[in-house]
Amino acid sequence: MSQKDILPEDTQRTVGKNAQRNNILAGKLVAETVRTTLGPKGMDKMLVNQLGDVVVTNDGVTILEEIAIEHPTAKMIVEIAKTQEEEVGDGTTTAVIIAGELLKNAEKLLDNNIHPTVITKGYRLAATKCLEILREIALPIKVDDKSMLHKIARTAMTGKGAEIAKDSLAEIAVDAVINISKTENGVTIIDTDNIRIETQTGSGVEDSRLIEGLIIDKARVHSGMPKNLDNPKILLYNAPIEIKDTETDAKITITNPSQMDAFLAQEEKMIRVMVDKIIKSGANVVFCQKGIDDLAQHFLAKAGIMALRRVKKSDIDMLAKATGGRIITNLNDISPSDLGSCGIIEEVKEEYENVTHIKECKNKDIVSLILNAGTEHVVEEIKRAMEDAIGDLASAIKVGFVVAGAGAIEIELARRTRIYAESLPGREQLAVRAFADSIEAIPVTLAENAGLDPIDVITSLKAAHDKNQIWAGINVFTGKIIDAWKSGIIEPLKIKTQALSSASEVANMVLRIDDIIAAGAPSEQQMPNMNADY
């Protein structure tokens, strides 16, 4: 009996070097997909889905999510980008490129008959050493150092759609993060979910601004309702203010006009009872998650109550957090203590639509950003850049340490890692050197994307670092070597530690696979040709 006899007929299996090479190829292809987007001079990708929707971006995780990769190993590389996005909010392209380079350099070692377990051990040693070096040379930052925070935000936005107004947008991002940061027991806490980002098309990017409070993209349902209220009492209601349909099919037979009048009068009475309960509670603003009947709108307007309908659940939840109100499901349970409050609530005309601003909230840790741009595609890319900047700022403040960018930290890591490799006696030394070469892919890619000669750039950078200039980086606009720290190119330490950890872990996992057993008959997109001769 052979191994094939114990597997289903349509099972495909690849073993040994073929399996390793297939997996390495998949990882390299994913890295190549996003490689050209890295840095201030990185290019954008246009992604068009089956419905014709277009996304134009150079954000690594957005690209990888939109192209819907199916290959199982390639999906593992995509997970690096997702993890980087969740943990830091930026550095997704860096993490994927390093993972791809680790696999590429491992392939050369495999060709020289270095066993995968030796390579993975060397990679683990190198990753641990790199994290030690990073913690050793990183510099501290404080939450009240606005100048440094501004540099971090500017660095995050450089090379993205927001670059045209990165100074003003960086200022907005810094103000937003400082507003929501708080210290408890000596620990700085930043919940970036407290920053709401709204986008608008029509005016320029320079019109983007920060509002302390919430913006709800809904307007009052009746023109007779008040537009502005001071110190309002806010009811958050997640059920409809209208007559519910019967739970079972029902047939009503009306034989004369008086029965119709009685039926309508009863409906009106039921709606009036619902409105009276709202009035009795003392609420003068109602945020309703469901619909509001026309008659109910009339009664609410007559009572001087401002009402908004079909408010998103996420907005209702955020309103509860901001105003201190309790979300009500049954009007019979309303009490004055359930109502939320704020300083001002007003309906405002924003570009082409009316929205509602809730300001001076009970919870001061909630802010909203309004981002403007000429088109939908541009404003969405600006939003992604702003999210990256906010993630970088929050990460820098939480961890409390930063490093210089422009390829400086990668060259320094590679240099010290090679020195460390010399102290290792076995074949792991080769893997540690390969790890150092992989890290250098970042400044190499920065140079390539800027149209510079990567060999000249790397040679100049290495010469500078050999003179102990640890923050020597590349100015991609001039091609000259600069002090990245003095030039204000600053990144959170967490970006580098997370990227290196995730990339090395997934590379090690891929390299340890020597057998692929695929059930069923996968399509060409799902699995490369398992019998291909690479």
Backbone torsions as a table, in degrees:
resi	resn	phi	psi	omega
1	MET	NA	131.7	178.4
2	SER	-98.8	172.6	178.9
3	GLN	-64.0	-31.3	-179.9
4	LYS	-62.4	-30.6	-176.4
5	ASP	-69.0	-18.6	-178.0
6	ILE	-97.4	-1.5	179.7
7	LEU	-111.0	153.2	176.6
8	PRO	-58.2	156.9	-175.1
9	GLU	-58.9	-41.0	-173.2
10	ASP	-89.9	14.9	178.7
11	THR	-78.3	133.6	175.0
12	GLN	-105.2	139.3	-176.9
13	ARG	-137.0	135.9	176.0
14	THR	-130.0	134.1	-176.0
15	VAL	-129.3	164.8	172.7
16	GLY	64.3	-139.3	-174.9
17	LYS	-64.9	-32.1	178.2
18	ASN	-61.3	-42.6	179.5
19	ALA	-63.8	-45.2	-179.3
20	GLN	-63.1	-42.1	-177.5
21	ARG	-69.3	-36.5	176.1
22	ASN	-61.4	-45.5	-178.9
23	ASN	-66.3	-42.9	179.2
24	ILE	-63.1	-40.7	178.3
25	LEU	-60.0	-44.3	-179.9
26	ALA	-61.2	-43.8	179.4
27	GLY	-63.4	-41.9	-179.5
28	LYS	-65.2	-38.4	-179.2
29	LEU	-65.7	-38.6	177.5
30	VAL	-63.7	-44.5	180.0
31	ALA	-63.3	-40.0	179.7
32	GLU	-65.2	-29.9	-179.3
33	THR	-61.0	-40.2	-175.1
34	VAL	-102.7	-5.6	-171.9
35	ARG	-58.3	-41.0	-175.3
36	THR	-72.3	-5.7	-179.4
37	THR	-91.2	-7.1	-173.1
38	LEU	-74.2	138.1	169.4
39	GLY	91.8	174.1	-178.6
40	PRO	-60.2	-26.4	-179.8
41	LYS	-109.3	19.6	177.3
42	GLY	-66.6	151.5	-179.2
43	MET	-91.4	165.0	179.0
44	ASP	-98.9	161.2	174.0
45	LYS	-114.9	139.7	172.4
46	MET	-103.2	120.3	-177.2
47	LEU	-114.3	123.6	-178.4
48	VAL	-120.0	121.7	-179.0
49	ASN	-88.3	-177.6	-175.3
50	GLN	-64.8	-23.0	179.5
51	LEU	-88.5	-2.5	-179.8
52	GLY	89.0	3.1	177.4
53	ASP	-69.4	137.1	-174.5
54	VAL	-112.5	135.1	172.0
55	VAL	-125.6	126.5	175.9
56	VAL	-114.1	117.4	-173.4
57	THR	-158.2	160.5	167.8
58	ASN	-122.4	19.5	177.9
59	ASP	-82.6	120.1	-172.4
60	GLY	-55.8	-50.8	-175.8
61	VAL	-67.3	-34.7	178.1
62	THR	-64.2	-43.1	179.7
63	ILE	-61.2	-49.0	-175.2
64	LEU	-67.8	-33.0	177.3
65	GLU	-72.5	-38.3	-176.1
66	GLU	-70.8	-33.2	-176.0
67	ILE	-83.1	0.0	171.2
68	ALA	48.9	63.6	-179.6
69	ILE	-66.7	138.4	-176.8
70	GLU	-109.4	-26.9	-176.4
71	HIS	-60.0	129.9	-174.5
72	PRO	-59.3	-39.2	179.0
73	THR	-72.6	-40.1	177.6
74	ALA	-60.5	-35.5	177.7
75	LYS	-62.5	-34.6	178.2
76	MET	-63.8	-36.4	177.4
77	ILE	-68.6	-40.0	178.6
78	VAL	-61.3	-35.1	179.5
79	GLU	-61.1	-30.5	176.2
80	ILE	-59.1	-47.5	-178.5
81	ALA	-62.2	-41.5	-179.5
82	LYS	-65.0	-42.8	179.0
83	THR	-63.1	-44.1	178.9
84	GLN	-59.8	-41.3	179.8
85	GLU	-64.1	-42.5	-178.1
86	GLU	-70.8	-39.4	-175.0
87	GLU	-80.4	-37.8	-175.3
88	VAL	-120.1	-43.1	-176.2
89	GLY	100.7	-7.6	-178.0
90	ASP	-152.1	168.8	177.9
91	GLY	84.8	16.5	-177.4
92	THR	-66.4	-42.2	-179.8
93	THR	-64.9	-41.6	178.4
94	THR	-57.1	-47.3	-177.9
95	ALA	-61.8	-43.0	-178.1
96	VAL	-68.7	-40.6	179.7
97	ILE	-63.1	-43.9	179.7
98	ILE	-63.2	-41.6	178.3
99	ALA	-61.3	-44.3	179.1
100	GLY	-62.4	-40.3	179.6
101	GLU	-68.7	-37.7	177.3
102	LEU	-60.1	-41.4	179.0
103	LEU	-70.0	-40.6	179.5
104	LYS	-61.4	-45.2	-179.7
105	ASN	-73.1	-29.0	175.8
106	ALA	-66.2	-34.0	180.0
107	GLU	-61.2	-38.2	178.1
108	LYS	-65.0	-38.3	178.7
109	LEU	-68.3	-38.4	178.1
110	LEU	-62.9	-37.7	178.4
111	ASP	-64.4	-25.7	178.2
112	ASN	-93.6	18.2	176.1
113	ASN	63.8	30.8	171.0
114	ILE	-84.6	127.1	-175.1
115	HIS	-69.0	143.6	-179.4
116	PRO	-54.7	-34.9	-179.3
117	THR	-68.6	-30.7	176.0
118	VAL	-68.6	-42.1	179.8
119	ILE	-63.3	-46.8	-177.8
120	THR	-65.0	-35.7	177.2
121	LYS	-64.6	-44.0	178.4
122	GLY	-62.8	-40.2	178.8
123	TYR	-64.1	-39.7	178.8
124	ARG	-65.2	-42.9	178.5
125	LEU	-62.1	-43.3	-178.6
126	ALA	-66.5	-41.3	-179.8
127	ALA	-63.4	-43.8	178.3
128	THR	-61.2	-42.8	179.5
129	LYS	-64.1	-41.5	-180.0
130	CYS	-62.2	-40.5	179.1
131	LEU	-64.8	-38.2	176.5
132	GLU	-62.6	-44.7	-179.4
133	ILE	-62.9	-43.1	-179.8
134	LEU	-59.8	-45.5	-179.6
135	ARG	-66.7	-28.5	-178.7
136	GLU	-73.0	-39.5	-173.2
137	ILE	-100.8	-9.2	178.8
138	ALA	-65.0	148.6	-178.5
139	LEU	-110.1	147.3	-175.5
140	PRO	-75.6	157.6	176.8
141	ILE	-142.0	147.4	179.7
142	LYS	-115.9	155.4	-176.1
143	VAL	-65.7	-23.6	-178.7
144	ASP	-93.2	5.3	178.5
145	ASP	-88.1	79.8	-174.2
146	LYS	-64.5	-33.4	-179.8
147	SER	-62.5	-45.1	179.4
148	MET	-68.8	-40.1	178.5
149	LEU	-62.5	-37.9	178.4
150	HIS	-62.5	-40.2	178.6
151	LYS	-64.5	-38.9	179.1
152	ILE	-63.3	-44.5	-179.2
153	ALA	-65.6	-41.2	178.0
154	ARG	-61.7	-42.9	179.5
155	THR	-61.7	-41.4	-178.9
156	ALA	-64.1	-31.9	-175.6
157	MET	-91.0	-14.3	-178.1
158	THR	-63.7	131.3	179.0
159	GLY	88.1	2.6	179.7
160	LYS	-115.4	177.7	-176.4
161	GLY	-59.6	-22.6	-177.3
162	ALA	-82.5	-2.6	-172.3
163	GLU	-62.3	-27.7	-176.9
164	ILE	-63.8	-23.0	178.6
165	ALA	-135.9	40.4	-171.1
166	LYS	-67.7	-26.3	179.4
167	ASP	-66.5	-50.2	-179.2
168	SER	-69.2	-38.6	179.3
169	LEU	-68.4	-36.8	177.2
170	ALA	-63.0	-39.5	178.0
171	GLU	-61.8	-42.6	178.6
172	ILE	-63.1	-45.3	-179.0
173	ALA	-61.8	-43.5	179.9
174	VAL	-63.2	-46.3	179.9
175	ASP	-60.7	-40.7	-179.2
176	ALA	-63.3	-46.8	-177.4
177	VAL	-67.4	-40.6	178.2
178	ILE	-63.8	-38.3	-179.8
179	ASN	-62.3	-36.9	-174.8
180	ILE	-94.1	-6.3	-178.8
181	SER	-80.8	142.2	176.7
182	LYS	-146.4	156.3	-177.5
183	THR	-113.2	126.5	176.9
184	GLU	-128.3	122.3	-179.4
185	ASN	54.5	39.1	177.7
186	GLY	79.4	3.3	-179.1
187	VAL	-111.3	129.0	178.4
188	THR	-80.0	126.4	-179.0
189	ILE	-114.0	128.0	178.3
190	ILE	-132.2	115.7	176.7
191	ASP	-104.5	99.8	-175.8
192	THR	-67.5	-13.2	174.5
193	ASP	-65.8	-17.6	179.0
194	ASN	-78.9	-2.3	175.5
195	ILE	-103.8	112.4	178.4
196	ARG	-95.3	132.8	179.9
197	ILE	-114.6	119.9	176.7
198	GLU	-112.1	142.3	-179.1
199	THR	-115.9	147.9	177.7
200	GLN	-141.2	146.9	176.4
201	THR	-110.6	151.3	177.7
202	GLY	133.9	-62.9	-178.7
203	SER	-93.5	-177.8	-175.2
204	GLY	-83.8	167.7	-179.5
205	VAL	-61.1	-32.6	-177.7
206	GLU	-65.0	-13.9	178.5
207	ASP	-85.5	-0.9	177.4
208	SER	-63.5	148.3	-175.9
209	ARG	-156.4	168.5	179.7
210	LEU	-109.2	137.4	175.5
211	ILE	-124.9	127.2	177.2
212	GLU	-78.8	105.2	-175.6
213	GLY	135.5	-156.9	-175.6
214	LEU	-116.1	151.3	171.5
215	ILE	-120.7	124.8	176.7
216	ILE	-111.4	125.0	-175.8
217	ASP	-80.5	50.6	176.4
218	LYS	-136.2	156.3	177.0
219	ALA	-123.0	166.3	179.6
220	ARG	-58.9	149.9	-172.4
221	VAL	-85.9	-11.2	-175.7
222	HIS	-139.3	134.2	-177.5
223	SER	-66.8	-18.8	179.5
224	GLY	-81.4	-5.6	-179.9
225	MET	-81.1	154.3	178.5
226	PRO	-65.3	145.7	179.3
227	LYS	-91.4	-30.1	-176.4
228	ASN	-132.8	139.5	177.5
229	LEU	-141.1	137.5	174.1
230	ASP	-97.7	138.2	179.5
231	ASN	48.7	52.7	-176.9
232	PRO	-72.3	157.5	171.5
233	LYS	-103.7	118.4	-166.7
234	ILE	-107.8	125.6	175.6
235	LEU	-101.8	126.5	176.2
236	LEU	-105.9	112.1	-170.6
237	TYR	-125.0	123.6	-175.9
238	ASN	-105.2	24.1	176.2
239	ALA	-128.9	164.3	-177.5
240	PRO	-74.9	147.8	171.7
241	ILE	-102.0	70.6	-179.2
242	GLU	-163.3	170.0	-178.3
243	ILE	-73.6	124.9	-179.2
244	LYS	-74.7	148.1	171.3
245	ASP	-69.5	151.1	178.2
246	THR	-69.6	147.0	-177.9
247	GLU	-71.8	-23.8	176.5
248	THR	-117.7	155.4	178.4
249	ASP	-61.6	132.8	-178.8
250	ALA	-135.9	147.0	179.0
251	LYS	-121.5	124.7	179.7
252	ILE	-110.0	125.3	179.9
253	THR	-104.8	122.0	178.8
254	ILE	-116.1	125.0	-173.8
255	THR	-108.4	-13.5	178.8
256	ASN	-150.6	163.4	-175.9
257	PRO	-60.6	-31.8	-178.0
258	SER	-66.4	-33.3	176.8
259	GLN	-67.5	-38.0	177.0
260	MET	-63.5	-43.9	178.8
261	ASP	-60.8	-42.5	179.8
262	ALA	-64.3	-39.1	179.8
263	PHE	-64.1	-47.4	179.6
264	LEU	-65.8	-36.6	179.1
265	ALA	-64.6	-37.6	178.8
266	GLN	-67.3	-40.8	176.8
267	GLU	-60.6	-45.4	179.7
268	GLU	-61.7	-40.4	-179.7
269	LYS	-62.6	-42.0	-179.1
270	MET	-64.3	-41.0	179.3
271	ILE	-68.3	-39.6	179.8
272	ARG	-63.0	-37.4	178.2
273	VAL	-62.2	-41.7	179.0
274	MET	-62.9	-44.5	-179.4
275	VAL	-66.6	-39.8	179.4
276	ASP	-60.0	-36.4	179.1
277	LYS	-66.2	-36.9	177.9
278	ILE	-67.5	-44.7	179.7
279	ILE	-61.4	-44.5	-177.6
280	LYS	-61.9	-30.2	-178.7
281	SER	-68.9	-19.7	-177.9
282	GLY	95.2	1.3	-179.5
283	ALA	-72.2	139.0	172.3
284	ASN	-122.5	6.1	170.9
285	VAL	-137.9	132.8	179.2
286	VAL	-124.6	121.8	170.2
287	PHE	-103.2	110.6	-174.5
288	CYS	-108.5	128.7	-179.1
289	GLN	-74.8	-22.5	-178.0
290	LYS	-110.7	-157.3	-177.6
291	GLY	-84.3	161.3	175.5
292	ILE	-127.0	121.2	-178.2
293	ASP	-59.5	148.6	179.5
294	ASP	-57.2	-40.8	-179.8
295	LEU	-67.5	-39.1	176.9
296	ALA	-63.5	-38.1	176.8
297	GLN	-59.7	-42.6	179.9
298	HIS	-61.7	-47.8	-178.8
299	PHE	-64.4	-41.3	179.8
300	LEU	-64.9	-40.8	179.0
301	ALA	-63.7	-42.2	179.2
302	LYS	-62.7	-31.2	-179.3
303	ALA	-84.5	0.6	179.1
304	GLY	74.1	27.9	-179.5
305	ILE	-102.6	131.4	176.5
306	MET	-87.4	129.0	-177.5
307	ALA	-132.5	140.2	175.7
308	LEU	-125.8	137.2	-177.4
309	ARG	-115.7	165.3	179.5
310	ARG	50.1	44.0	174.8
311	VAL	-77.9	134.1	-176.9
312	LYS	-59.8	148.3	179.7
313	LYS	-58.2	-40.8	180.0
314	SER	-62.0	-36.1	178.0
315	ASP	-70.1	-39.2	177.2
316	ILE	-61.4	-44.1	179.5
317	ASP	-62.5	-41.8	179.7
318	MET	-68.5	-36.3	176.7
319	LEU	-62.6	-40.0	178.0
320	ALA	-61.7	-40.8	-179.8
321	LYS	-67.8	-39.4	-174.9
322	ALA	-77.5	-39.3	-172.2
323	THR	-100.1	-10.4	-178.2
324	GLY	78.5	11.6	179.6
325	GLY	-82.3	160.4	177.4
326	ARG	-105.7	136.0	-179.7
327	ILE	-74.9	125.0	-174.8
328	ILE	-104.0	137.8	177.2
329	THR	-107.3	-31.0	-176.9
330	ASN	-123.9	122.3	-178.1
331	LEU	-63.2	-20.5	178.6
332	ASN	-69.4	-17.4	-174.9
333	ASP	-97.6	4.3	-175.3
334	ILE	-70.0	137.3	170.4
335	SER	-138.2	156.4	-179.1
336	PRO	-54.3	-28.0	-178.9
337	SER	-72.6	-14.7	179.0
338	ASP	-80.8	-14.1	-173.7
339	LEU	-81.0	144.2	175.3
340	GLY	-91.8	173.2	-179.6
341	SER	-149.7	159.4	174.8
342	CYS	-156.6	178.3	-178.5
343	GLY	-80.0	-47.4	-176.2
344	ILE	-140.6	140.4	169.8
345	ILE	-131.6	130.3	-175.5
346	GLU	-149.3	148.9	174.9
347	GLU	-92.8	128.8	-173.8
348	VAL	-128.6	142.9	175.7
349	LYS	-84.0	115.9	178.6
350	GLU	-117.4	110.0	-178.4
351	GLU	54.0	-106.8	-173.3
352	TYR	-103.5	2.9	-177.1
353	GLU	-145.8	160.1	176.9
354	ASN	-90.0	138.3	176.0
355	VAL	-131.3	169.4	-178.4
356	THR	-115.8	128.4	177.6
357	HIS	-101.3	132.7	174.3
358	ILE	-115.8	108.9	-173.2
359	LYS	-115.1	164.7	179.3
360	GLU	52.9	51.5	-176.8
361	CYS	-71.0	159.9	175.9
362	LYS	-59.3	-45.0	176.4
363	ASN	-89.4	107.3	-175.2
364	LYS	-75.6	-7.3	-173.3
365	ASP	-88.4	18.2	-178.7
366	ILE	-120.2	126.7	179.2
367	VAL	-132.4	161.6	177.7
368	SER	-128.1	142.7	176.2
369	LEU	-112.6	134.2	173.5
370	ILE	-108.8	113.8	-179.2
371	LEU	-103.8	131.8	-178.2
372	ASN	-117.5	150.3	173.0
373	ALA	-165.0	169.5	-175.2
374	GLY	-72.8	-32.5	-177.8
375	THR	-133.4	164.9	-178.9
376	GLU	-62.8	-41.0	-177.6
377	HIS	-65.3	-40.0	-178.9
378	VAL	-68.9	-44.5	-176.5
379	VAL	-67.4	-31.7	177.4
380	GLU	-69.1	-36.9	177.6
381	GLU	-70.2	-36.0	176.0
382	ILE	-64.4	-38.8	177.6
383	LYS	-61.3	-43.6	178.8
384	ARG	-63.4	-39.3	178.2
385	ALA	-65.4	-40.3	178.6
386	MET	-65.1	-39.8	177.5
387	GLU	-63.3	-38.5	176.3
388	ASP	-62.4	-44.9	-178.7
389	ALA	-63.7	-43.4	179.3
390	ILE	-63.3	-42.6	177.9
391	GLY	-61.8	-42.4	178.5
392	ASP	-62.7	-45.1	-179.0
393	LEU	-63.6	-45.5	-179.8
394	ALA	-63.0	-41.9	-179.9
395	SER	-64.8	-42.9	-179.3
396	ALA	-62.7	-42.0	-178.4
397	ILE	-70.5	-42.2	-178.5
398	LYS	-63.5	-49.5	-177.7
399	VAL	-77.0	-34.7	176.1
400	GLY	85.4	9.8	-179.5
401	PHE	-137.6	148.7	179.3
402	VAL	-137.3	164.6	175.9
403	VAL	-136.0	167.7	177.1
404	ALA	-84.3	149.2	179.0
405	GLY	-98.3	-140.8	179.1
406	ALA	61.2	24.6	179.3
407	GLY	82.9	-1.8	-176.3
408	ALA	-65.2	-47.2	-174.7
409	ILE	-67.6	-34.4	-179.4
410	GLU	-68.5	-40.4	178.5
411	ILE	-64.6	-40.8	179.5
412	GLU	-66.3	-41.4	177.7
413	LEU	-62.2	-45.9	-179.7
414	ALA	-61.5	-42.2	-179.0
415	ARG	-62.0	-48.7	-177.5
416	ARG	-71.4	-30.1	178.8
417	THR	-69.0	-37.1	177.2
418	ARG	-65.3	-39.1	176.6
419	ILE	-62.5	-40.4	178.5
420	TYR	-64.2	-36.7	-178.7
421	ALA	-60.2	-34.2	-179.1
422	GLU	-63.5	-21.4	-178.0
423	SER	-86.0	-6.1	-178.4
424	LEU	-92.7	135.6	-174.2
425	PRO	-84.8	-32.0	-171.0
426	GLY	-94.8	-165.2	-179.1
427	ARG	-68.0	-15.8	177.7
428	GLU	-57.0	-25.8	179.2
429	GLN	-55.9	-39.3	-179.5
430	LEU	-65.6	-38.9	179.8
431	ALA	-69.0	-37.3	178.7
432	VAL	-65.5	-38.9	176.4
433	ARG	-64.9	-39.6	177.8
434	ALA	-63.1	-35.9	177.6
435	PHE	-63.7	-43.6	178.4
436	ALA	-61.6	-42.0	177.8
437	ASP	-61.5	-37.2	-179.0
438	SER	-66.0	-39.7	179.1
439	ILE	-63.4	-36.5	-179.1
440	GLU	-65.7	-11.8	179.2
441	ALA	-61.5	-25.6	-178.2
442	ILE	-67.6	-56.8	176.8
443	PRO	-62.8	-32.8	176.6
444	VAL	-60.1	-45.6	-179.4
445	THR	-66.8	-39.6	176.8
446	LEU	-57.5	-43.6	-179.9
447	ALA	-67.0	-46.0	-179.2
448	GLU	-59.9	-44.5	-177.7
449	ASN	-68.7	-19.7	177.8
450	ALA	-92.6	0.3	-179.9
451	GLY	78.4	19.4	179.9
452	LEU	-96.0	162.5	176.5
453	ASP	-79.6	111.4	-176.0
454	PRO	-62.3	-31.0	-179.8
455	ILE	-66.1	-45.4	178.6
456	ASP	-63.0	-42.4	-177.8
457	VAL	-64.0	-49.0	-178.1
458	ILE	-64.6	-39.6	178.7
459	THR	-61.4	-44.8	179.8
460	SER	-65.9	-41.2	179.6
461	LEU	-64.1	-43.7	-179.7
462	LYS	-63.3	-38.9	179.3
463	ALA	-63.1	-40.9	179.6
464	ALA	-66.5	-42.0	-178.5
465	HIS	-71.6	-29.9	175.7
466	ASP	-65.6	-20.4	176.3
467	LYS	-92.9	15.9	177.2
468	ASN	69.5	25.7	173.9
469	GLN	-90.7	80.5	-169.1
470	ILE	-68.6	-18.3	179.5
471	TRP	-104.1	19.3	177.5
472	ALA	-71.3	120.5	-179.5
473	GLY	-131.2	-175.9	-176.9
474	ILE	-107.6	130.0	170.6
475	ASN	-87.3	106.5	-172.9
476	VAL	-70.8	-14.9	-179.5
477	PHE	-84.6	-31.5	-179.5
478	THR	-109.7	-19.6	-177.2
479	GLY	81.4	5.4	-177.4
480	LYS	-95.9	157.9	176.3
481	ILE	-81.1	132.1	-177.9
482	ILE	-130.6	165.0	169.3
483	ASP	-85.5	103.1	-173.3
484	ALA	-61.4	-33.8	-179.4
485	TRP	-66.2	-48.9	180.0
486	LYS	-66.4	-27.1	179.5
487	SER	-80.9	-2.9	176.1
488	GLY	79.6	22.1	177.3
489	ILE	-95.2	92.9	-170.8
490	ILE	-121.5	136.8	178.6
491	GLU	-130.8	151.5	177.2
492	PRO	-65.6	144.9	175.9
493	LEU	-57.8	-36.9	-175.3
494	LYS	-59.7	-32.1	178.4
495	ILE	-58.8	-45.9	-175.4
496	LYS	-73.6	-44.8	-178.2
497	THR	-64.6	-41.7	-179.4
498	GLN	-67.2	-43.0	-179.2
499	ALA	-62.5	-45.8	-179.1
500	LEU	-66.2	-43.1	-179.0
501	SER	-63.3	-49.7	-177.3
502	SER	-65.0	-44.0	-177.9
503	ALA	-63.5	-44.3	-178.6
504	SER	-67.9	-38.6	-179.8
505	GLU	-63.5	-45.9	-177.4
506	VAL	-72.4	-34.5	176.8
507	ALA	-63.0	-42.4	177.9
508	ASN	-63.1	-40.1	179.9
509	MET	-64.3	-43.7	-179.4
510	VAL	-64.4	-41.7	-176.5
511	LEU	-68.2	-24.1	-178.9
512	ARG	-83.3	-4.5	179.3
513	ILE	-85.5	121.3	177.0
514	ASP	-124.4	11.1	-177.8
515	ASP	-152.4	120.4	177.7
516	ILE	-114.5	119.4	178.6
517	ILE	-116.0	109.6	-176.7
518	ALA	-106.5	115.3	178.0
519	ALA	-73.8	145.4	178.9
520	GLY	76.7	-171.7	179.6
521	ALA	-111.1	93.7	-176.7
522	PRO	-67.5	151.2	176.9
523	SER	-75.6	170.9	-178.8
524	GLU	-62.6	-30.7	-179.9
525	GLN	-72.0	-28.9	-175.3
526	GLN	-77.3	-35.8	-174.5
527	MET	-145.7	129.3	175.7
528	PRO	-66.5	165.5	179.3
529	ASN	-57.5	112.3	-173.1
530	MET	-71.9	-16.2	-178.5
531	ASN	-105.3	12.2	-178.7
532	ALA	-65.7	146.6	178.9
533	ASP	-102.1	101.3	-177.3
534	TYR	-88.7	NA	NA
